[in-house]
């Protein structure tokens, strides 16, 4: 039995999979935060690039293979590592805008601190965004103090920051959550 393979058999697929010049390619950060082939690189800081004429055919094939494996996407916008709960953040920002007291915001913040919402993105990150929003918008000291108090109530480690101690760099957890202060009823 003889099997004949046409020379044109894979040309249809190769035509559809060829990257054209000036195609925008972006990282899928849920899978990888860095991609590079011979000078064509995508990073967290620059997750989108254009496939220019300088990119060789071999490298275009590698980029296309990364697209086929969902490491890269053909788009001007990248896929972020974690999806922001934009609806949630916008809803809370609206509540902050109309709030006159902390009690008006408290009912929106409790589900976040308890971990019932914003699981993938993180309660700590949501509240840190709210602190920045309040500082930029109205800069009310009482609200900022309340948000910082809420950060202290989130269990688990906080941000990891580098601190230089002597000649060694040490990671120090900020807002540890484990050693939180006693509940302050005056903030709620």
Number of C-alpha atoms within 10 A of each C-alpha: 3 4 5 6 8 8 7 9 9 10 11 9 10 12 9 8 15 13 20 11 13 11 13 17 23 23 32 22 18 14 14 15 16 17 18 12 14 9 9 16 14 20 16 15 8 12 22 21 20 16 19 15 10 10 16 13 12 11 17 20 15 14 24 20 14 16 19 12 11 15 21 26 21 18 15 14 15 19 17 15 16 11 11 15 15 11 9 15 16 12 12 18 17 12 16 22 13 10 14 11 12 16 12 14 22 18 12 15 18 13 13 20 21 14 15 10 16 20 11 12 14 16 22 24 15 21 20 16 15 21 20 12 15 19 14 10 11 11 13 11 11 12 22 19 13 19 23 17 17 21 23 22 21 20 17 13 15 18 13 13 12 12 12 11 8 7 6 9 11 13 12 15 15 12 20 18 16 13 11 14 10 7 10 9 6 6 15 12
